[in-house]
Amino acid sequence: MSNKGKVIVIGSGPIRIGQGIEFDYSCVHCVWTLREMGYQAVIINNNPETVSTDFDTSDRLFFEPLTAEDVFNIIDREEPEGVIVQFGGQTAINLAKPLHDSGFRIFGSSYDSIDLAEDRSRFDDVLRELNIPKPAGRAVTDEKSALEVAEEIGYPVLVRPSYVLGGRAMELVYSRADLERYMTYVVDVSPKAPILIDKYIIGKEVEVDVISDGVDCLLPGIMEHIERAGVHSGDSMAVYPPQSLSQDVIDQIVRVATDLAIRLEVRGLMNIQFVVDHETSTAMVLEVNPRASRTVPYLSKVTGIPMVKVATRAMMGETLKEQGYTSGLYPNQGSIAVKAPVFSFLKLSQVDIGLGPEMKSTGEVMGVDTKYPLALYKAMLASGIDVPTGGNLIATIADHDKAESVAIIRGFSELGFHIYATGGTAQYLTTRGIPTTTVHKLHEADENITSLIRSGKISLLINTLSSDKRIEREAIQIRRASVEAGVPCLTSLDTAKALLLSLTTRKKGASFALATIDEYMEGKVLA
């Protein structure tokens, strides 16, 4: 029997997109660590589809709604030493204020620390104080202010409500009319929270997790997103360690992450998302999540650092040095890991599969190898993008992507793919020396692009998103047809470029090892 008292761990509640297994993983590992340390661990969670609600995971389980009233009743009954909110996602974090206001102890980062990261106005003050760059923008509470900010910083802008998870109601807005429509709709999603308006920066997204004990900061790893900024981090592919970041950018990220963790007085875990401006190579802070994130299970596996265990011990007062860790970026152990999202679009029949700022994935897989293209191929294969090294490809490319698409489509053509394309795209590719067969759009003929998709002859569809609403109405039908026909559909040229790299490597005869992650970690698989 424990002699250190009880600690309550608050779970993530009912799972929706963006509120998934990573928080269940974190809660379970937190509970295991608390029990190792001699505490009685009490879980509050009301989702039967989680390991945290298994009868033998914790010392006591309360299967109750995650509302302030219900949590307070359990605290009154159990009389714990304190409460942990850091591992249950946004649902748990949103309980920090009522817990603080009622005088209950929060282990780890304090409520003020959490609020500094979550409150846009306060967080902007911290960034200015530390001279940390960020995209231009402000928080607003009404339509008039939103329009003023957007006009001031220039379109396109990234807009989203604060205090939500999974990029819910986040959009990339290109015009005043679209922003007016958005502001009307977003009030229903987040009636009380400010709306964040930021200048959209074209660049590479990067994220990093930080474990801090208040003095030292450990960065297990930096993850580079394969898709550029504008695709939600949960829907983008990512690689560890980074493959294209300069040492200067990496140094910027480490410095900024450490400065922020110390200034925010983080105890435990924090996730930071950056965008690296491709023109200036400046790492700008997009947002900070003062909690565990979806990258925690992934980085724990590929680095060998039990991140939740280390963070929990730090939250309970044990320093990183006492646990055998030093400040700074943890060195890579030699293997390369690629994370790829998994979608359930066949079951979610009304969902457009085009990727954007709002999260749509329902899971993740990982490919590990000693070479980047092979790790990429494994991840894509596991995620369901099973494309042969030849066949038929349909390209329908938005005007703003056409120039960039040429080298990629040419690469697929040289690989052995026959290219089909809709009128504008076909003409653009043909005039640049790429053999292309024109296929009709939906409104042009009964036998059109969807007929070809459903014919069973197509191996891949590349359809980039347009800002033209009329074009997008047809594009949604095309993408839905690909889902129903089982044809992989890519809506980002970055993903298409990554697939081309992996297929080219495979066609050249590169072989990859089928080994466990432990074998990679122990260096048993040679490069």
C-alpha positions in Angstrom: 0.0 0.0 0.0 1.3 3.5 -0.9 2.5 5.8 1.8 2.7 8.9 -0.3 -1.0 9.6 -0.7 -3.1 9.8 -3.8 -2.7 11.7 -7.1 -5.5 12.2 -9.5 -4.8 12.0 -13.3 -7.5 13.5 -15.5 -8.0 11.8 -18.9 -9.2 13.1 -22.2 -12.8 12.1 -22.1 -14.8 11.0 -25.2 -12.5 10.7 -28.2 -13.0 12.9 -31.2 -10.6 13.7 -34.0 -7.6 15.4 -32.4 -8.3 13.8 -29.0 -6.9 10.3 -29.3 -4.7 7.5 -28.3 -1.7 9.8 -27.5 -3.4 11.1 -24.4 -4.5 7.6 -23.3 -0.9 6.5 -23.7 0.3 9.5 -21.7 -2.2 9.0 -18.9 -1.3 5.3 -18.6 2.4 5.9 -18.5 1.9 8.6 -15.9 -0.1 6.3 -13.7 2.5 3.6 -14.0 5.2 6.1 -13.0 3.2 7.4 -10.0 2.7 3.8 -8.7 6.4 3.2 -9.1 7.1 6.2 -7.0 4.8 5.0 -4.2 1.7 7.1 -4.9 -1.9 5.8 -5.3 -3.0 6.7 -8.8 -6.6 7.7 -9.4 -7.9 8.1 -13.0 -10.9 10.2 -13.9 -12.0 9.4 -17.5 -15.3 8.4 -19.0 -14.3 6.7 -22.2 -14.6 2.8 -22.2 -12.4 2.6 -25.4 -9.2 3.5 -23.5 -6.6 1.6 -21.7 -6.7 4.2 -18.9 -10.2 3.0 -18.0 -9.1 -0.7 -17.8 -9.9 -2.0 -14.3 -6.3 -2.8 -13.5 -4.5 0.2 -14.8 -4.9 2.5 -11.8 -5.5 2.0 -8.1 -8.9 3.7 -8.5 -11.0 4.6 -11.5 -13.8 7.1 -11.6 -15.8 6.7 -14.8 -17.4 10.2 -14.6 -17.9 13.2 -16.9 -14.9 15.5 -17.1 -16.8 18.6 -15.8 -15.6 20.8 -13.0 -18.5 19.7 -10.7 -17.9 16.0 -11.1 -14.1 16.3 -10.7 -14.5 18.5 -7.6 -16.8 15.8 -6.1 -14.2 13.1 -6.7 -11.4 15.3 -5.2 -13.6 15.9 -2.1 -14.1 12.2 -1.7 -10.5 11.1 -2.4 -8.6 14.0 -0.8 -5.5 13.6 -3.1 -2.2 15.3 -2.8 -2.9 17.0 -6.1 -4.2 16.7 -9.6 -2.4 16.2 -13.0 -4.0 17.8 -16.0 -1.0 17.7 -18.4 -1.7 14.3 -20.0 -5.4 14.5 -20.9 -5.2 16.9 -23.8 -7.3 20.1 -24.1 -10.2 18.7 -22.1 -8.0 18.2 -19.1 -6.1 21.5 -19.6 -9.4 23.4 -19.7 -10.1 22.2 -16.1 -6.9 23.9 -14.8 -8.7 27.2 -14.2 -11.6 25.9 -12.1 -9.2 23.7 -10.2 -6.9 26.7 -9.5 -9.8 29.0 -8.6 -11.0 26.4 -6.1 -7.7 26.1 -4.4 -6.8 22.5 -5.6 -3.1 21.7 -6.2 -2.0 21.1 -9.8 1.1 19.1 -10.2 3.5 20.2 -12.9 3.0 23.5 -14.7 0.9 25.9 -12.7 -2.4 27.3 -13.9 -0.6 30.7 -14.5 2.0 28.9 -16.6 -0.7 27.1 -18.6 -2.7 30.4 -19.1 0.5 32.2 -20.3 0.7 29.7 -23.1 -3.0 29.5 -23.9 -4.0 33.2 -23.6 -2.9 34.8 -26.9 -2.5 38.3 -25.5 -0.3 37.2 -22.6 1.7 34.9 -24.8 2.4 37.6 -27.3 3.7 39.7 -24.4 6.1 36.9 -23.5 7.3 36.5 -27.1 8.0 40.3 -27.3 9.8 40.2 -23.9 12.1 37.3 -25.1 12.5 38.8 -28.6 11.1 35.6 -30.2 9.8 36.0 -33.8 6.2 35.1 -34.7 3.9 35.6 -37.7 2.2 39.0 -37.6 -1.3 38.8 -36.1 -3.5 39.4 -33.1 -6.4 37.9 -31.2 -9.8 39.5 -31.8 -13.3 39.1 -30.4 -15.5 40.5 -33.1 -15.9 40.6 -36.9 -14.9 44.3 -37.3 -11.6 43.8 -35.5 -10.9 40.6 -37.5 -11.4 42.4 -40.8 -9.1 45.3 -39.6 -6.3 42.9 -38.6 -6.6 40.9 -41.8 -6.4 44.1 -43.9 -3.4 45.3 -41.8 -1.3 42.1 -42.2 -2.5 41.1 -45.6 -4.2 38.0 -47.0 -4.0 35.0 -46.9 -4.5 34.7 -43.1 -4.7 31.7 -40.8 -7.7 32.0 -38.5 -8.7 29.8 -35.6 -10.4 30.0 -32.2 -8.2 29.6 -29.1 -8.7 26.9 -26.4 -9.7 24.2 -28.9 -8.0 21.0 -30.1 -7.2 19.4 -33.4 -7.3 22.6 -35.3 -11.0 22.7 -35.0 -12.6 25.5 -37.1 -9.1 26.5 -38.3 -9.1 27.8 -41.9 -6.8 29.5 -44.4 -8.7 32.5 -45.6 -7.9 34.4 -48.8 -10.4 37.2 -49.0 -12.6 39.6 -46.9 -15.8 37.8 -48.0 -14.5 34.5 -46.7 -13.4 36.0 -43.4 -16.9 37.5 -42.9 -18.4 34.1 -43.5 -15.9 32.5 -41.2 -16.6 34.9 -38.3 -20.3 34.1 -38.5 -19.7 30.4 -38.3 -16.9 30.3 -35.7 -19.1 31.9 -33.0 -21.0 28.6 -32.7 -17.7 26.6 -32.3 -16.1 28.9 -29.7 -18.5 31.6 -28.4 -16.4 32.9 -25.6 -12.7 32.4 -26.7 -10.9 35.0 -28.8 -10.3 34.3 -32.5 -6.6 34.2 -33.6 -5.8 36.0 -36.9 -2.2 35.3 -38.2 -0.4 36.1 -41.4 0.1 32.8 -43.4 3.8 32.2 -43.7 5.0 30.0 -46.6 7.5 27.7 -45.1 8.5 24.5 -43.4 6.6 23.5 -40.2 8.6 22.0 -37.4 7.7 20.9 -33.9 9.6 20.0 -30.7 8.6 18.6 -27.3 10.3 19.9 -24.2 10.6 18.2 -20.8 11.5 20.7 -18.1 12.0 20.6 -14.4 12.0 24.4 -14.1 15.8 24.6 -14.4 17.0 22.3 -17.1 15.2 21.5 -20.4 15.5 18.3 -22.3 14.5 18.2 -26.0 14.1 14.5 -27.0 13.9 15.4 -30.7 12.9 17.8 -33.5 10.4 16.7 -36.0 10.3 18.2 -39.5 6.9 18.2 -41.3 7.0 17.0 -44.9 4.0 19.1 -45.9 4.5 22.8 -45.8 2.6 25.1 -43.3 -1.1 25.1 -43.7 -1.7 21.3 -43.2 -2.5 20.5 -39.6 0.3 18.8 -37.7 -1.8 15.7 -37.1 -2.5 15.3 -40.8 1.0 15.9 -42.1 3.9 13.5 -42.5 6.9 14.2 -40.3 10.5 12.9 -40.1 12.9 12.6 -37.2 15.6 13.7 -37.2 15.1 16.7 -39.6 16.4 16.2 -43.1 16.5 19.7 -44.6 17.0 22.1 -41.7 20.3 23.9 -41.4 22.2 23.8 -38.2 21.4 27.5 -37.7 17.7 26.8 -37.8 18.1 23.9 -35.4 20.1 26.1 -33.0 17.3 28.7 -33.2 14.7 26.1 -32.3 16.6 24.7 -29.4 17.3 28.2 -28.0 13.7 29.5 -28.4 12.2 26.3 -26.9 14.5 26.4 -23.9 13.9 30.1 -23.3 10.1 29.6 -23.5 10.1 26.6 -21.2 12.1 28.5 -18.5 10.0 31.8 -18.9 6.7 29.9 -18.8 8.0 27.9 -15.7 7.1 24.6 -17.3 7.2 21.6 -15.1 6.8 18.5 -17.2 5.9 18.5 -20.9 5.4 21.3 -23.5 5.0 21.1 -27.3 6.0 24.0 -29.6 5.2 24.4 -33.2 7.3 26.5 -35.5 7.2 27.7 -39.1 10.6 28.3 -40.8 10.2 31.2 -43.2 11.8 29.9 -46.5 13.0 33.4 -47.4 14.7 34.4 -44.2 15.4 30.9 -42.6 13.9 32.3 -39.4 12.1 29.9 -37.0 8.9 31.6 -36.0 6.7 30.3 -33.1 3.2 29.4 -34.2 1.8 28.1 -30.9 2.7 26.4 -27.7 0.8 23.6 -26.1 1.5 23.4 -22.3 0.8 19.6 -22.3 1.6 16.3 -23.8 1.0 16.1 -27.6 0.5 13.4 -30.2 4.3 13.3 -30.8 5.0 11.9 -27.4 4.5 8.2 -28.1 6.3 8.6 -31.4 9.4 10.4 -30.0 9.5 8.1 -27.0 9.8 5.1 -29.3 12.4 6.5 -31.7 14.6 8.2 -29.1 14.4 5.6 -26.3 13.5 8.3 -23.8 10.4 7.4 -21.7 9.1 10.9 -22.0 6.0 10.6 -19.9 7.9 8.9 -17.1 10.6 11.5 -17.1 8.0 14.3 -17.2 5.9 12.8 -14.4 9.0 12.5 -12.2 9.9 16.1 -12.9 6.3 17.2 -12.1 6.6 15.4 -8.8 9.8 17.2 -7.9 12.6 15.0 -9.3 15.2 16.9 -11.4 16.3 15.9 -14.8 19.9 15.6 -13.5 18.7 13.2 -10.8 17.1 11.1 -13.6 20.4 11.1 -15.6 19.5 13.6 -18.3 21.2 16.9 -19.2 19.8 20.1 -20.8 19.7 20.4 -24.6 18.8 18.4 -27.7 19.2 14.7 -27.3 21.5 13.2 -29.9 20.0 11.0 -32.6 20.8 7.3 -32.3 21.3 6.7 -36.0 17.9 5.6 -37.3 15.4 7.7 -39.3 11.7 7.6 -38.5 8.8 8.9 -40.6 5.4 9.4 -39.2 2.4 9.2 -41.6 -1.3 9.9 -40.8 -4.0 7.3 -41.3 -7.5 8.4 -42.3 -11.0 6.9 -42.1 -12.5 8.6 -45.1 -14.3 5.5 -46.4 -16.3 5.4 -43.1 -16.7 9.2 -42.9 -18.7 9.6 -46.0 -19.5 13.3 -45.7 -15.9 14.5 -45.1 -13.8 16.1 -47.8 -10.4 14.4 -47.9 -8.5 17.6 -48.9 -5.9 18.4 -46.2 -5.9 21.8 -44.5 -5.5 23.4 -41.1 -8.3 21.4 -39.5 -7.3 17.9 -38.4 -9.0 14.9 -40.1 -6.7 11.9 -39.4 -7.8 9.2 -37.0 -4.5 7.5 -36.5 -0.8 7.4 -37.2 1.8 4.9 -38.3 5.6 5.0 -38.4 8.3 3.8 -40.8 11.9 3.3 -39.5 15.0 2.7 -41.4 18.6 3.9 -41.7 17.9 5.8 -44.9 15.2 8.5 -45.3 13.6 7.3 -48.6 13.2 3.8 -47.2 11.7 5.0 -43.9 9.4 7.1 -46.1 8.3 4.2 -48.2 7.6 2.0 -45.1 5.5 4.8 -43.6 3.5 5.4 -46.7 2.9 1.7 -47.3 1.7 1.3 -43.7 -0.7 4.3 -44.0 -2.4 2.8 -47.0 -0.6 4.6 -49.9 0.2 1.4 -51.7 1.3 2.7 -55.1 3.2 0.6 -57.7 6.3 1.9 -59.4 4.3 2.4 -62.6 0.8 2.6 -63.9 -1.7 5.4 -64.5 -1.8 8.7 -62.7 -4.4 11.5 -62.8 -3.2 15.1 -62.2 -5.6 18.0 -61.6 -3.5 20.8 -60.3 -4.6 24.3 -59.1 -3.3 27.2 -61.0 -1.0 28.4 -58.1 0.6 25.0 -58.0 1.1 24.3 -61.7 4.7 25.6 -62.0 5.9 23.6 -59.0 4.1 20.5 -60.1 6.0 20.1 -63.4 9.1 18.6 -61.9 7.1 16.2 -59.8 4.8 15.0 -62.6 7.8 14.6 -64.9 9.4 12.4 -62.3 6.3 10.2 -62.2 6.3 10.1 -66.0 10.0 9.1 -66.1 9.3 6.4 -63.5 6.8 4.8 -65.9 3.5 6.4 -65.1 1.1 7.3 -67.9 -0.3 10.8 -67.1 -3.9 11.8 -67.4 -5.0 15.3 -66.6 -8.0 17.7 -66.8 -7.9 20.4 -69.5 -5.9 23.2 -68.0 -3.4 20.9 -66.3 -3.0 18.7 -69.4 -2.2 21.7 -71.6 0.2 23.1 -69.1 2.1 19.8 -68.8 2.1 19.0 -72.5 3.6 22.4 -73.5 6.4 21.5 -71.0 7.2 18.2 -72.7 5.3 15.8 -70.5 3.2 13.3 -72.5 -0.4 13.8 -71.1 -3.8 12.4 -72.0 -6.7 14.9 -71.4 -9.7 13.7 -69.4 -13.0 15.5 -69.1 -14.1 17.3 -66.0 -17.4 16.4 -64.4 -19.5 19.1 -66.1 -17.9 18.4 -69.6 -19.2 14.9 -70.3 -20.8 11.8 -68.9 -17.6 9.9 -69.3 -15.3 12.0 -67.2 -12.6 11.9 -64.6 -14.7 10.1 -62.0 -15.5 7.4 -64.6 -11.8 6.9 -65.1 -11.1 6.8 -61.4 -13.8 4.1 -60.9 -12.5 2.1 -63.9 -9.9 0.3 -61.7 -7.1 1.5 -64.1 -5.8 4.4 -61.9 -3.0 3.9 -59.4 -2.8 7.5 -58.0 -4.7 10.8 -58.0 -2.9 14.1 -57.4 -5.4 16.9 -56.8 -4.2 20.1 -55.2 -6.7 22.4 -53.5 -7.9 25.6 -55.3 -9.1 28.8 -53.7 -11.9 29.0 -56.4 -15.1 27.7 -54.8 -16.6 26.6 -58.1 -13.6 24.4 -58.9 -13.5 23.0 -55.4 -17.1 21.9 -55.5 -16.1 19.5 -58.4 -12.8 18.6 -56.8 -14.6 17.4 -53.6 -16.6 14.9 -55.8 -13.4 13.8 -57.5 -11.7 13.2 -54.2 -14.7 11.3 -52.8 -14.7 9.1 -55.9 -11.1 8.2 -55.3 -11.8 7.2 -51.7 -14.7 5.0 -52.8 -12.6 3.4 -55.6 -9.7 2.8 -53.3 -7.3 5.1 -55.3 -4.8 6.9 -53.2 -5.4 10.7 -53.4 -2.7 13.3 -52.5 -3.7 16.9 -52.1 -0.3 18.3 -51.3 2.6 18.5 -53.7 5.0 17.9 -50.8 3.4 14.5 -50.2 3.6 13.7 -53.9 7.2 14.7 -54.0 7.9 12.4 -51.0 6.1 9.5 -52.6 8.1 10.0 -55.8 11.3 9.9 -53.8 10.3 6.6 -52.1 9.1 5.0 -55.3 12.2 6.0 -57.2 14.4 4.5 -54.5 12.4 1.3 -54.6 12.6 1.1 -58.4 16.4 1.4 -58.3 16.4 -1.8 -56.4 17.1 -0.5 -52.9 16.2 -3.2 -50.3 15.2 -2.4 -46.7 15.4 -4.4 -43.6 12.4 -5.7 -41.7 13.6 -5.2 -38.2 12.1 -4.2 -34.8 12.6 -0.7 -33.5 14.7 -2.1 -30.7 17.1 -3.5 -33.3 17.4 -0.1 -34.9 17.9 1.6 -31.5 20.7 -0.9 -30.6 22.5 -0.3 -34.0 21.9 -3.9 -35.2 20.7 -2.7 -38.6 23.5 -1.4 -40.7 23.1 1.6 -43.0 
